[in-house]
Amino acid sequence: MNIKKCLKILLISLLLLVIIYLIYAFTLEERVLMSIEIENYIPIFSKMDKKNTHGGVRNEGELLEKIYFSEKQANNFVNRLKENTNWRELPITERLHNKVCKYAMDEDMNIPEVSNGYWFISDRHSRAKDKYNSEELFNEDRHSYNFTVAVFDTDSNILYIYELDT
């Protein structure tokens, strides 16, 4: 093999490694940030469907992530969330349920009906006194929403994460 051919192969191999690393790094960063937000580790090697309408100057919009867990990942996830008092057993409060399960701004962003599992809320609004209290979202003095809701379905081992920023 001549030197030019070896250099081409080496260069192509390095380029592929850089591309693989960048894809992994962005995926890892996203999972780590969302794990921090919902106060529970999201496995890196789990399938995820995602729809995101955030954009514009103020980055307003909705996000719905659907993360599929293996049986082992689900068991570990549930064991950790049982130790966190901010995760609650379903059912979700009625007002919050209507907001994220029935009347999301984009109908493709609704969390489906879940019978068995757990839920979590993080109110990221600047006026939030208790970021884990979903009832504060509906105060009349609020003119915008900034919150994250997570619902883990223990029947299907699917985690739904919904964000709304207005």
Buried (B, 14 or more C-beta within 10 A) or exposed (E): EEEEEEEEEEEEEEEEEEEEEEEEEEEEEBBEEBBEBBBBBBBEEBEBEEEEBEEEEEEBBBBBBBBBBEEEBBEBBBEEBEEEEBBBEBBBBEEBBEBBBEEBBEEEBBBEEBEEBBBBBBBBBEEBEEBBEBEBBEEEEBEEBBBBBBBBBBEBBBBBBBBBBB
